[in-house]
Amino acid sequence: MKTPTTTRRVLWALSLCIIATCMAVGGVLLFELLVVGRAVSDFRRDAAIAQADTERGEPATLEERINPPYLKRYGLDRNLYKDIRGNFSPTGADWRQWGLRTKVAATVMWLGHDPPGTWWTYVQIQCVDRFPEAHADSEPIVDVADACLGEPH
């Protein structure tokens, strides 16, 4: 028969394991949300700077207008992801190789305006990650993203 002290020790050990697990999972989620929030902010800032430069009449080549230099910092060089018609069309294979910052920048770019929030952006990326089509080498990831990129209700 277990003594009350033994039962108490088991409950304490179980509680500590649960707390440690929650802290580990919560820490990872918090880190990813911080990366998403920072990436959205950085991408919006870079896009605004590029837009301001264009409005001020700073000279830019046609290539720089079509493929702004700041996109390369996020791994979204349009020259790397062209389909047979020359359109920007990364595939599921590209999506799998991208890091979180690149996925965030692509999501903001495809959305066409600022996302409703960090959590919403994170959930959209997770949605694309869950689609089996996002893992197909030839599937245009924009088609998969369109299925997820809806305005929150």
Buried (B, 14 or more C-beta within 10 A) or exposed (E): EEEEEEEEEEEEEEEEEEEEEEEEEEEEEEEBBEBBBEBBEBBBEBBEEBEEBEEEEEEBEEEBEEBBEBBEBBBBBBEEBEEEEEEBBBBBBBBEEBEBBBBBBBBBBBBEEEBEEBEBBBEBBEBBBEBEBBBBEEBBBBBBBEEBBEEEE
